[in-house]
Amino acid sequence: MSGICKAMLIYANDNDDMLPTPSKWCDLLIEHCDVSENTFRCKGALEGPCNYAMNKNVENLDPLTLPPDMVLLFETHPGWNQSGGPEILTTDNHQGDGCNVLFIDSHVEFVKTKDLDDLKWKPE
């Protein structure tokens, strides 16, 4: 996830401080940041081209104006260019114990299942 974070920072730096469009984020990072498809797979996942989704609430927002503790990327079921919110988050890759989350401030954290309801999904 930290590799994806670095690619997102590079993308934003090259695109007027805007993050990739949530509906095409995987494709945009591969195209513009030389990211390998293997980067999108969680080590704990058994299948899928990508086990992460982008928070749909960051679209068209300058990441510099967003709360640092807001979710940017999170674990989900296998797919590609997925975006959404807590409704598609999964803890399946870690036996239900929690999931990895990338926050706007660029830190990655394993969030335990009991703490998932405390995540910030919207800027307000």
MOGI-V345636 format. One record per pair of residues at least 12 apart in sequence whose ideal C-beta (glycine too) atoms are under 10 Angstrom apart, sorted by sequence separation. I is the first residue (numbers start at 1). J is the second residue. If there is no record, write none. Layout:
i->{I:I}
j->{J:J}
This chain:
i->{8:20:37:40:58:74:76:77:78:89:98:99:7:15:20:26:37:39:57:58:75:76:77:97:98:99:11:26:57:58:71:74:75:76:78:97:98:99:101:25:55:57:58:71:74:75:77:78:97:98:101:55:74:75:76:77:94:97:98:103:104:8:11:15:54:55:75:76:96:97:98:99:103:7:11:14:53:54:55:71:75:94:98:101:10:14:54:55:75:94:104:8:11:52:53:54:91:4:7:8:11:52:53:91:4:7:10:11:52:53:54:89:91:6:7:10:26:51:52:53:75:76:9:10:11:26:51:52:53:59:75:4:7:8:10:25:51:58:74:75:91:3:7:26:50:51:52:53:56:57:74:75:6:7:8:25:26:50:51:52:54:56:57:73:74:75:89:7:25:26:48:50:51:53:54:55:56:57:73:74:4:6:25:48:49:50:53:54:55:56:72:73:74:3:24:45:47:48:49:50:52:53:54:55:71:72:73:86:89:4:22:23:44:45:47:48:49:50:51:53:55:71:72:73:86:3:7:22:45:46:48:49:50:53:56:71:72:89:3:6:21:22:23:25:42:45:70:71:72:86:20:22:25:42:48:55:69:70:72:85:3:4:19:22:53:68:69:70:73:75:86:3:4:19:22:23:42:53:67:68:69:72:75:85:2:3:21:22:41:53:66:67:68:74:84:85:1:20:21:22:40:66:67:68:69:1:19:20:21:40:51:65:66:68:18:19:40:64:69:71:1:18:19:40:51:63:1:18:19:51:63:74:18:19:37:61:63:18:19:17:18:45:48:74:4:8:16:17:46:55:58:17:19:44:45:46:52:55:74:4:17:25:42:44:45:51:52:54:55:71:44:45:51:52:55:69:70:71:1:4:12:42:43:44:52:69:70:71:1:12:22:42:43:44:69:70:71:12:41:42:68:70:19:26:27:28:44:67:70:9:26:27:66:70:8:25:26:44:67:24:25:26:44:66:67:24:25:42:43:66:67:23:25:42:65:22:23:24:21:22:23:20:22:21:22:61:20:57:58:8:55:57:58:8:55:56:57:58:55:56:57:5:55:57:4:5:4:1:1:1:1:19:8:5:9:2:4:5:8:1:1:2:5:6:1:5:5:5:2:4:2:1:2:1:1:1}
j->{20:32:49:52:70:86:88:89:90:101:110:111:20:28:33:39:50:52:70:71:88:89:90:110:111:112:25:40:71:72:85:88:89:90:92:111:112:113:115:40:70:72:73:86:89:90:92:93:112:113:116:71:90:91:92:93:110:113:114:119:120:25:28:32:71:72:92:93:113:114:115:116:120:25:29:32:71:72:73:89:93:112:116:119:29:33:73:74:94:113:123:28:31:72:73:74:111:25:28:29:32:73:74:112:26:29:32:33:74:75:76:111:113:29:30:33:49:74:75:76:98:99:33:34:35:50:75:76:77:83:99:29:32:33:35:50:76:83:99:100:116:29:33:52:76:77:78:79:82:83:100:101:33:34:35:52:53:77:78:79:81:83:84:100:101:102:116:35:53:54:76:78:79:81:82:83:84:85:101:102:33:35:54:77:78:79:82:83:84:85:101:102:103:33:54:75:77:78:79:80:82:83:84:85:101:102:103:116:119:35:53:54:75:76:78:79:80:81:82:84:86:102:103:104:117:35:39:54:77:78:80:81:82:85:88:103:104:121:36:39:54:55:56:58:75:78:103:104:105:119:54:56:59:76:82:89:103:104:106:119:38:39:54:57:88:103:104:105:108:110:121:39:40:55:58:59:78:89:103:104:105:108:111:121:39:40:58:59:78:90:103:104:105:111:121:122:39:58:59:60:78:104:105:106:107:40:58:59:60:79:90:104:105:107:58:59:80:104:109:111:42:59:60:81:92:104:43:60:61:93:105:116:61:62:80:104:106:62:63:62:63:90:93:119:50:54:62:63:92:101:104:64:66:91:92:93:99:102:121:52:65:73:90:92:93:99:100:102:103:119:93:94:100:101:104:118:119:120:51:54:62:92:93:94:102:119:120:121:52:63:73:93:94:95:120:121:122:64:93:94:120:122:72:79:80:81:97:120:123:63:80:81:120:124:63:80:81:99:122:80:81:82:100:122:123:81:82:99:100:123:124:81:83:100:123:81:82:83:81:82:83:81:83:83:84:123:83:120:121:72:119:121:122:73:120:121:122:123:121:122:123:72:122:124:72:73:73:72:73:74:75:104:102:102:106:100:102:103:106:100:101:102:105:106:102:106:107:108:106:108:107:107:108:108:109:110}
